[in-house]
Amino acid sequence: MKRHAEPGSARGWPFAASGALAAALLLGIAEIASALFSPVSSPLVAVGAAFIDITPSWLKDFAIDVFGTADKLVLMVSMGVVALALAAVLGLIARRRLTLASVLCAAIAVLLGAAVLSRPATGWLDLLPTVLGGVAGIAALNWLVRLAHRRTVPVGDSPGPEPTEGGAARPARPEAARRTFLIGAGLTAVVAVATMAGGRALSAVSTAAAATRDALRLPGARRTAAPLPQGVGAPAPGMPPFVTPNGDFYRIDTALAVPRIDPSTWELRVHGMVEEEFTLSFTELLELDLQESWVTLTCVSNPVGGELAGNAKWLGYPLQDLLARARPQEGADMVLSTSVDGFSASTPLDVLTDGRDALLAVGMNGEPLPLEHGFPVRMVVPGLYGYVSATKWVVDLEVTRFADKTAYWTDRGWAERGPIKLASRIDVPRGFEAVPTGATVLGGTAWSQTIGIDRVQVQVDDGAWQDATLAAEATVDTWRQWSLEWEGEPGNHKARVRAVNRDGEVQTSDRADTVPDGASGWHEVQFRVE
């Protein structure tokens, strides 16, 4: 009498693996098809973007605090793990009910397609990658499950027939059947990994948008930025550069897939509570009187002492002049800017018209905007956190009122106006770093945009506050570096920093979280002299 393995025994793993591999193939085929067809059509990206939209603010802030600029990668990996786990369950269902599992797989593809259609700038044609992936996934599931049935034979002295879903039986040869299943599973895994990696690689090098950006030559500025004065960098070894290289500039946004915009098709619509509505093409924008400005950008999610800030030279057209052409109506107090991917920001109208260097930017550090930093056009506004001002891939400016419209982050509990708080940090030594005995140079960065830094003070080991030496100032819209020479005894030490701006405001010691309008408090580091 033959004994059969129990349902929970090792015989179940081929079916779980079949489901996981079928899901991986579905996502891989869809990913490479979307890279070739349209990046916004990726179902994985669409689901991730939808998840970001419904995620509560506290969880987003936690992810940024913990993972920083790797938050999107962590989200994508987590989604993949969850998807494979659910697909493994689907494979176990297919072990007994293959038709039901196939129907469920098709239903999942439909949900993925719905997620794609829910994103801005997508249409019915963007369903093609999901359809191709769904067909490939269902076919792979059926094929692998049938191979798994052939390898799973009764436990006994000799192989016997294995029942199929339809009740028929086929003779099984254990070793050959196992080998066939493993070959099939391996081939599916290779194709899934290759298509997923290929899709990611194609998306990264991005096709026409990247080629167009690389070939673009921006016109010279009619008003150039003043050369940086000598000594803008603090003389402290290990300090970050005064100008942040484009490749090192922080990136925090809601776009899982970087939008790929052809400048020849880009248009900016200016409308709402204005006397003159108009659209502006990229060619028309480049023909305007562009100007250069040194501006430091800061993310509202930057914790005390954090690195979500960067300084660059921007090239663009003054938003004040653009709005002057539109002639805002009486009662308007906000400009709602919208990105091609649906993100929106609410910027106070008075900030955009008070003479500061708020730009509709096309260039960054002497070259066209990088794709991930808003190519071809973004907003740059000194003195405001990015969530209310620095819209990337901007395509729409609506002059309106705070009472009438809300933006992406204000809908999620953040303050509707986000002025950057007076802040300072210690860049060297790093926390818990060991420094040699003798003279040590502490160094760091401070900012008070549109006002300027007057003093920076450092306190070591609860001693008296000491005035640091300020590096040269570029403009009031950029950060300012500082340094302090200090010599201490071997052992553990701590240092904290505070800044004073030109209005006489002293940086507060009160600790505040990043939500709802930015972190506050003195930055402190501990280090060791040895």
C-alpha positions in Angstrom: 0.0 0.0 0.0 1.4 3.3 -1.1 1.8 6.3 1.3 1.3 9.9 0.1 3.0 12.9 1.4 0.8 15.1 3.5 -0.3 18.5 2.1 1.9 20.4 4.5 5.0 18.4 3.7 7.9 19.3 1.5 5.8 18.4 -1.5 4.1 21.8 -1.3 7.2 23.9 -1.9 7.3 23.4 -5.7 3.8 24.9 -6.0 4.7 27.9 -3.8 7.8 28.4 -5.9 5.7 28.2 -9.0 3.4 31.0 -7.8 6.3 33.2 -6.8 8.2 32.6 -10.1 5.0 33.3 -12.1 4.5 36.6 -10.2 8.2 37.5 -10.8 7.8 36.9 -14.5 4.6 38.9 -14.6 6.4 41.9 -13.0 9.6 41.4 -15.1 7.8 41.3 -18.4 5.7 44.3 -17.5 8.7 46.2 -16.3 10.8 45.7 -19.5 7.7 46.4 -21.6 7.0 49.7 -19.7 10.7 50.7 -20.1 10.4 50.2 -23.9 6.9 51.7 -24.1 6.4 54.3 -21.4 7.8 54.5 -17.9 4.5 55.6 -16.4 2.9 52.3 -17.5 4.9 50.2 -15.0 2.4 48.5 -12.7 5.0 48.1 -10.0 5.7 51.9 -10.1 1.9 52.6 -10.3 1.1 50.5 -7.2 4.0 52.1 -5.3 2.9 55.6 -6.2 -0.7 54.8 -5.1 0.7 53.4 -1.9 2.7 56.6 -1.3 -0.5 58.6 -1.9 -2.4 56.8 0.8 0.4 56.4 3.3 0.0 58.6 6.4 2.4 61.4 6.9 3.9 60.0 10.0 4.9 56.8 8.2 6.4 58.7 5.3 8.4 60.9 7.7 9.6 57.8 9.6 10.8 56.2 6.3 12.7 59.3 5.3 14.2 59.6 8.8 15.3 56.0 8.8 16.2 55.4 5.1 16.9 58.9 3.8 17.1 59.1 0.1 16.9 55.3 -0.1 13.3 55.3 1.0 12.0 54.6 -2.6 14.4 51.6 -3.0 13.2 50.2 0.4 9.6 50.6 -0.7 10.1 48.8 -4.0 12.0 45.9 -2.3 9.4 45.6 0.4 6.6 45.5 -2.3 8.5 42.9 -4.2 8.8 40.7 -1.1 5.2 41.0 -0.2 4.1 40.3 -3.8 6.3 37.1 -3.9 4.9 35.9 -0.6 1.3 36.4 -1.8 2.1 34.7 -5.1 3.5 31.7 -3.2 0.1 31.4 -1.5 -1.5 31.6 -5.0 0.8 28.8 -6.1 -0.4 26.6 -3.2 -4.0 27.3 -4.3 -3.0 26.2 -7.8 -1.9 22.9 -6.4 -5.5 21.8 -6.1 -7.4 24.5 -8.0 -5.4 25.6 -11.0 -8.3 27.2 -12.8 -9.2 29.2 -9.7 -5.6 30.3 -9.3 -5.4 31.4 -12.9 -8.6 33.5 -12.4 -7.1 35.1 -9.3 -3.9 35.9 -11.2 -6.0 37.6 -13.9 -7.8 39.5 -11.2 -4.5 40.7 -9.8 -3.5 41.9 -13.3 -6.7 43.8 -13.6 -6.0 45.5 -10.2 -2.5 46.4 -11.4 -4.0 47.8 -14.6 -6.4 49.9 -12.5 -3.4 51.3 -10.5 -1.7 52.3 -13.8 -4.9 54.1 -15.0 -5.2 55.9 -11.7 -1.9 57.8 -12.3 -1.8 61.2 -14.0 -0.8 61.2 -17.6 -1.7 57.6 -18.3 -4.2 56.2 -20.8 -5.6 52.9 -22.1 -2.5 52.2 -24.1 -0.5 52.2 -20.9 -2.2 49.0 -20.0 -0.2 47.1 -22.6 2.8 46.2 -20.3 0.4 44.9 -17.6 -1.5 42.8 -20.1 1.7 41.3 -21.5 2.9 40.6 -18.0 -0.4 39.1 -17.0 -0.5 36.7 -19.9 3.1 35.7 -19.3 2.4 35.2 -15.6 -0.7 33.0 -16.1 1.0 30.9 -18.7 4.0 30.4 -16.4 1.8 29.5 -13.5 0.0 26.8 -15.5 3.2 25.4 -17.0 5.1 25.3 -13.7 2.2 23.8 -11.7 1.8 21.0 -14.2 5.5 20.3 -14.0 5.3 20.4 -10.2 2.5 17.8 -10.3 4.7 15.5 -12.4 7.6 15.7 -10.0 5.4 15.2 -6.9 4.9 11.4 -6.8 3.6 9.0 -4.1 6.0 7.9 -1.5 6.6 4.2 -1.8 8.7 1.5 -3.4 7.9 2.6 -6.9 6.4 5.6 -8.6 2.6 5.6 -9.3 0.2 7.8 -11.1 -0.3 11.4 -10.0 -3.8 12.8 -10.2 -4.3 16.0 -12.2 -6.9 18.7 -11.8 -9.2 17.0 -14.3 -9.0 13.6 -12.5 -6.8 11.9 -15.1 -3.6 10.2 -14.1 -0.2 10.1 -15.8 2.7 7.9 -15.0 5.5 9.7 -13.1 9.2 9.1 -13.2 10.5 10.9 -10.1 14.1 11.8 -11.1 13.2 12.9 -14.6 10.1 14.8 -13.4 12.1 16.6 -10.7 14.8 17.5 -13.2 12.2 18.8 -15.7 10.6 21.0 -13.0 13.9 22.4 -11.8 14.9 23.2 -15.4 11.5 24.9 -16.0 11.7 26.8 -12.7 15.3 27.9 -13.4 14.4 29.2 -16.9 11.5 31.1 -15.5 13.6 32.7 -12.8 16.3 33.6 -15.3 13.8 35.3 -17.6 12.1 37.1 -14.7 15.4 38.4 -13.3 16.7 39.4 -16.7 13.5 41.2 -17.7 13.2 43.0 -14.3 16.9 44.0 -14.4 16.7 45.0 -18.0 13.6 47.1 -17.4 15.3 48.9 -14.5 18.4 49.5 -16.6 16.5 50.8 -19.6 14.5 53.1 -17.3 17.7 54.4 -15.7 19.4 55.3 -18.9 16.1 56.5 -20.3 15.9 56.7 -23.9 14.9 59.9 -25.6 14.6 62.2 -22.6 18.2 61.5 -21.4 19.5 61.8 -25.0 17.7 65.1 -25.4 19.0 66.4 -22.1 22.5 65.5 -22.9 22.4 67.2 -26.3 20.7 70.4 -24.9 22.8 73.6 -24.8 21.2 76.2 -22.5 21.5 79.9 -23.4 23.7 82.1 -21.3 22.1 84.1 -18.5 21.2 87.7 -19.1 22.0 88.3 -15.4 24.8 86.1 -14.1 25.4 85.2 -10.6 28.3 86.9 -8.8 31.4 84.8 -8.6 31.8 83.0 -5.3 34.1 85.0 -3.0 37.3 83.6 -1.7 36.9 81.6 1.5 33.3 80.4 1.2 34.5 77.0 2.4 35.4 76.6 6.1 39.0 75.4 6.7 38.0 72.3 8.5 39.1 68.9 7.1 36.2 66.7 6.0 33.7 69.5 5.4 31.2 69.1 2.5 31.9 71.3 -0.5 30.2 74.7 -0.5 28.6 73.8 -3.9 26.8 70.5 -3.9 27.6 68.4 -7.0 24.5 67.4 -8.9 25.1 63.8 -8.3 25.3 64.3 -4.6 22.3 66.6 -4.3 19.6 65.1 -2.1 16.4 63.9 -3.7 13.2 63.6 -1.9 10.0 63.5 -3.9 6.9 61.3 -4.5 8.0 60.0 -7.9 9.0 56.3 -7.9 9.7 56.5 -11.7 11.5 59.7 -12.8 9.2 61.4 -15.4 10.7 61.5 -18.8 9.6 64.7 -20.6 10.5 65.7 -24.1 11.2 69.4 -23.9 9.7 69.9 -27.4 6.3 68.9 -26.0 6.6 70.6 -22.6 4.2 73.4 -21.8 3.5 75.4 -18.7 0.0 76.6 -18.2 -0.5 79.7 -16.2 -4.1 80.3 -15.2 -6.7 80.8 -12.4 -7.2 84.2 -10.7 -5.3 86.2 -13.3 -6.1 88.8 -16.0 -4.2 86.9 -18.7 -4.0 83.2 -19.0 -1.3 81.8 -21.2 0.9 78.7 -21.9 4.6 78.8 -22.3 6.7 76.4 -24.3 10.2 75.3 -23.5 11.6 77.2 -26.5 9.7 80.4 -25.5 11.1 80.0 -21.9 14.7 79.8 -23.1 14.2 82.9 -25.2 13.3 85.0 -22.1 15.8 86.9 -19.9 17.2 84.1 -17.8 19.2 84.7 -14.6 21.6 82.8 -12.4 21.2 82.5 -8.6 22.9 80.7 -5.8 20.2 79.1 -3.7 20.3 76.5 -0.9 17.4 74.1 -0.9 16.2 72.3 2.2 13.7 69.5 2.7 11.1 69.8 5.4 11.9 66.2 6.4 15.4 67.2 7.3 16.0 66.3 10.9 18.1 68.5 13.2 21.7 68.0 11.9 20.4 66.2 8.8 21.8 66.2 5.3 18.7 66.8 3.3 20.0 70.2 2.2 22.1 71.2 -0.8 23.5 74.3 -2.5 23.6 75.0 -6.2 23.8 77.7 -8.9 20.4 77.7 -10.7 19.5 79.1 -14.1 16.0 80.2 -14.8 13.3 82.8 -15.4 12.1 84.9 -12.4 8.7 83.7 -11.3 7.9 87.3 -10.3 8.2 88.4 -14.0 6.1 85.4 -15.1 3.3 86.3 -12.7 3.5 90.0 -13.7 2.6 88.9 -17.2 -0.4 87.0 -15.8 -1.5 89.9 -13.5 -3.0 88.2 -10.5 -6.4 89.4 -9.4 -7.2 91.0 -6.1 -7.8 88.4 -3.4 -5.3 85.8 -4.8 -2.8 84.7 -2.2 -1.4 81.4 -3.4 0.1 79.7 -6.5 -0.7 76.0 -6.8 2.1 74.4 -8.8 1.5 70.9 -10.3 4.0 68.4 -11.6 3.5 66.1 -14.6 3.2 63.2 -12.1 0.3 64.9 -10.1 2.3 66.3 -7.2 1.3 69.8 -6.2 2.7 72.5 -3.9 1.0 75.6 -2.4 3.4 78.6 -2.6 2.4 82.0 -1.0 1.9 84.5 -3.8 3.6 87.3 -1.8 6.8 85.2 -1.6 6.9 84.8 -5.3 6.5 88.5 -5.9 8.6 90.1 -3.1 11.8 90.4 -5.2 13.6 87.3 -4.0 15.3 85.1 -6.6 12.4 82.6 -7.1 13.0 80.9 -10.4 11.4 78.7 -13.0 14.6 76.9 -13.3 16.1 75.1 -16.3 19.7 74.7 -15.3 21.7 73.5 -12.2 25.4 74.0 -11.7 26.1 75.0 -15.3 24.1 72.2 -17.0 20.5 71.3 -17.8 18.6 70.0 -14.9 19.3 66.3 -14.2 16.3 64.1 -15.0 15.8 63.3 -11.3 15.9 66.9 -10.3 13.1 68.1 -12.6 14.2 68.2 -16.2 13.3 70.1 -18.2 11.7 72.7 -15.8 11.3 73.0 -12.0 10.7 75.7 -9.4 13.3 77.0 -7.0 12.2 79.4 -4.2 14.6 80.7 -1.5 13.4 80.6 2.0 10.7 78.0 1.7 10.9 74.2 2.3 10.6 72.2 -0.9 7.2 70.7 -0.2 5.6 74.1 -0.7 7.8 75.5 -3.4 10.3 73.3 -5.3 8.0 71.5 -7.7 9.9 69.4 -10.1 8.7 68.6 -13.7 6.3 71.5 -13.3 3.6 71.9 -16.0 0.9 74.0 -14.3 0.7 77.2 -12.2 -2.7 78.1 -10.9 -3.1 81.5 -9.1 -5.7 80.9 -6.4 -6.4 81.2 -2.7 -5.4 79.1 0.3 -9.0 79.1 1.2 -10.0 77.5 -2.1 -7.3 75.0 -2.9 -4.9 72.6 -1.1 -1.8 70.8 -2.1 -0.4 67.3 -1.9 1.3 67.6 1.5 -1.1 70.0 3.1 -3.8 67.4 2.4 -1.7 65.1 4.6 -1.4 67.2 7.6 1.6 69.5 6.9 1.5 73.2 7.3 0.2 75.1 4.2 3.1 77.6 4.4 6.6 76.3 5.0 9.2 79.0 5.7 12.7 77.5 6.4 13.7 77.7 10.0 17.0 79.2 11.2 19.3 76.1 11.5 22.9 75.0 12.0 24.7 71.7 12.1 28.1 70.2 13.0 29.6 68.5 10.0 33.0 67.6 11.5 33.7 65.7 13.6 31.0 63.2 12.8 29.1 61.7 15.7 31.2 59.2 17.7 34.2 59.8 15.5 37.6 59.5 17.0 40.0 62.5 16.5 43.7 62.6 17.4 45.0 64.6 20.3 46.1 68.2 19.7 44.3 71.0 17.9 41.0 69.9 16.5 39.0 72.0 14.0 35.2 71.7 14.4 33.2 72.8 11.3 29.7 73.0 10.1 27.0 74.8 8.2 24.2 77.3 9.0 21.5 78.9 7.1 18.8 81.6 7.4 17.6 82.2 3.9 16.7 85.7 2.7 18.1 87.1 6.0 21.6 85.8 6.4 23.8 84.4 9.2 25.3 86.9 11.6 27.0 84.5 14.1 27.5 80.9 14.9 28.3 79.8 18.4 29.6 76.4 19.6 29.5 74.9 23.1 31.9 72.1 24.1 31.2 69.9 27.1 28.6 72.3 28.6 31.2 75.1 28.7 30.8 78.7 27.6 29.4 79.4 24.2 32.2 80.4 21.8 31.9 82.4 18.6 33.0 80.4 15.6 34.8 81.9 12.6 32.4 82.4 9.7 33.4 81.6 6.2 32.7 84.2 3.5 29.1 84.7 2.5 28.0 84.1 -1.0 24.4 85.4 -0.7 21.8 85.5 2.0 20.0 82.7 0.1 22.8 80.2 0.6 24.1 78.3 3.6 27.2 79.6 5.4 30.0 77.5 6.7 31.8 78.0 10.0 34.8 76.6 11.9 36.2 76.6 15.4 39.7 75.6 16.6 39.6 73.6 19.9 42.0 71.5 21.9 40.8 69.0 24.5 42.0 66.3 26.7 41.8 62.6 25.6 38.4 61.1 26.3 34.8 61.5 25.4 33.4 65.0 24.5 30.3 66.6 23.1 29.7 69.7 21.1 26.5 71.6 20.2 25.9 74.5 17.9 23.4 77.4 17.5 23.1 80.2 14.9 22.1 83.9 15.1 20.7 85.6 12.0 21.0 89.2 11.0 17.6 90.0 12.5 19.0 89.1 15.9 17.0 85.8 16.1 18.8 83.1 18.1 18.2 79.6 16.9 15.8 77.9 19.4 16.8 75.0 21.6 13.2 73.8 21.6 13.1 70.4 19.9 10.4 70.0 17.3 9.7 67.1 14.9 9.7 67.6 11.2 5.9 67.5 11.1 4.1 69.8 10.4 6.5 72.6 9.4 10.1 71.5 9.9 12.4 70.4 12.7 14.1 72.7 15.3 16.6 72.4 18.1 20.3 72.5 18.6 22.5 69.9 16.8 24.8 68.0 19.1 27.5 65.4 18.4 29.6 63.2 20.7 33.2 62.4 19.7 36.3 61.0 21.3 39.8 62.4 21.5 42.5 59.7 21.6 
